[in-house]
Amino acid sequence: MKAKAALLLTFLLTLASGVSASAGTLLTAHSYCGATCGQLGAVHGSGTLVQTGTGITMGTVGSGTIAITDRSDDGVHEYSVGGWDRTWTKNGVVYFKGNGMSYRVWTSWKVRITAAWGISTSTTASGTGYIKGSGSSSWTSSGWSLNGSGGSNSGAWPQWPLAGRSFSIKH
């Protein structure tokens, strides 16, 4: 199962390195964060994942809520979310709630995902974050990797921490 998770992360990281936007524009994380880019990969999580950064993040959510703050302050929506059932805006944060959602956010952003199951993400950015597992997921292969180091254990992807953990995404 770890091999499947690693394959999924490899696929998502490949997508993150060059994301096609509207009108044929090619977005690359390194054009936003340069040599300071780090990487975060997480698969099959349940709980909370918060990331604040400059670069690109994308992924899927099985069932939950995605909250996006566009910090680029240029008046352009630099994100897309698909599969949501309900959306609303409060205090400059756009919320999406649903099942089977996918998301992509680029430039400068904050993304907070709270989900009962199925959080998977691939991020190439410079920034910070917080990850906390709920412990209630039936997924047996949930894990995460930070800056290519396999999270806190380079030999395997550790489970999402139940006590929560703050981290830096950087090169």
N, C-alpha and C positions, 0 to 999 in steps of 0.2 A: 504494500500500500504506500510505503514511503517513496518507492520508485515512481508511482503514479503522481504523487504530490510534487515530486521534484520535476517531473515532466510538465505538469501544469504550470509550475513556477517558471520554468524555462520558457514556455510558450508565452506567458504573460509578460515576462521581462523582455522578450523579443518584441512584443507589441509595444511596450513602453518606450523602447529605444527609438521608435519612429512611428508616431501616431498620425494617421491621416485625418485631417479636419475637413470642413466644408470648403468648396471651391478649389479642391486639389492642393491646398496648402499642406506642407509636411511639417509637423511639429516634432522637434527633438528635445528631449529633456536637457541635453547638454547645452542647447542654446539658451536655456533659462538659468541653469545653475553651474555651468562650466565644469571646472576641475573639482569643485566641491561636492558634486553629486554623489550620493550614496544610494543604497538600494534596500528596500524592505519588501519581503514577500511573506504572505500569510495565506493559509489555506484552511478551508472548512471550519472556521472558528465560530464560536458563539460567545457573546458578551459585548465588549466595547472596544473599538479601535478608533483612536483620534490621531490625526496627522495634520501638522501645520508646516507648509513648506513652499518652496519655489521649484518647479519642475513639472513632472507628470505623475499622476496616480490614476489607476483604473482597476476595475474588478467587478465582482458580482456579489449579490446579497440574496440568500435564499428566502428569508422572511425577516423584515425589520424596517428600520428607518435610516435614511441617509440625510445628514444635514450639511449643507455646503455654504461656506462663506467665501465669496470671490474677493480676494484681497488685492487684486491687481489695480483696482480703482481707476479703470479706464472706460467704464460704462458699457463694456462688452461682456456678455455672458460667456465665460471661458470654461464651460462645463457642458456635459450632456448626460442625461439619465434616461434610461428606457425601462419599461416594464412596471412603472409605478401605478398604484391604484388611486392615490391621493397626494396632492401637493399643496403647500401653503408657504407663506413668507411671514416671518416675524423678526423684527429688529435687524433686518438686513441679512438674515439667514434663510436660505431656501431649503425646505424640508420635503422629502419624498418618502412615502410609506407604501409598502407593497410586498409582493412575493415574486421571486424570479427577476429581480432588477439587475441592471448592469449600469456602470457609471464610468465616466472619463472626465478628469479635471486637469487643466493645464495652466500655466503661468504661476501666479501666487495665490494660495488658497488655504483654507482650513476645511477638513472633512471629518465629520464625526459619524460613525456608524454604530448603531446599537441593533443587535439582531439576536433572535432566538436560535438561529442556525445559518450556516452557509456563507459566512464572510470569507471572501477570498480577495486578495489585493496584490497588485504589483506596482511598486513605486520606484521611480528614479528621480531623486530630488535632493535638495539641501534643506534640512529642517529638523523638527522634533516630533515626538509622538508619545502615545500612551496606549498600552494594550492590556486588557483584562479579560480573562476567560470567565464564563459563567459556571462552568462545571456541569451544565445540564445538557450538553450536546450529546447526541447519540453517535456522532462522528468519532471514529477511533483513530483517524489519521490526521487530526488537526495539528497544525504546527506553524512555526514561523521562522524566518531567517532575516537577520539584520546585517547589512553591509557585507553580504557574502560569507558571514562567519557562522551561520547556523544558529543565530540567536546567542544564547549564553553557552551553547555546547556545540563545538565545531564538528562533532562526530555525527550529529543527528539534529533534526528540527525538534526543539522542545515543544511541549504542549503550551497552550496559551496560559500565562501565569494567573492563578486564581487570586493572588494578592494584588495583582496589577504591577506594571513596570513602565517607567518612563524611559525614553531612549532618544538618541540623536541619530538622524539620518545624515551621514556625511562620508566623504571620501577619507 
